[in-house]
Amino acid sequence: MTRIAYLVTSAREMTLADGTAHPTGYFAEEALKPYERFTDAGFDVTVITPDGNPPYADPYGSRSALLASVFFGISASRTRAQ
């Protein structure tokens, strides 16, 4: 079986040019569709993040951040990307 390391962010905020913090994360609607297509096609998908922390959905995404966090939380690997 083909294995895929699926990299998403665990960042919760980013610093803007004016120095203020702005909430961030992955967009659920952009991350979930490819994940579903890979798994539907029979690939073994491991979700990873650059720092090994759990993936974090952008609170401004159009899909529920809770749904995405639960979805990826079940499948997420806490392995640091190499």
Secondary structure, 3 states (H helix, E strand, C coil): CCEEEEECCCCCEEECCCCCEEECCECHHHHHHHHHHHHHCCCEEEEEECCCCCCCECCCCCCCHHHHHHHHHHHEEEEECC
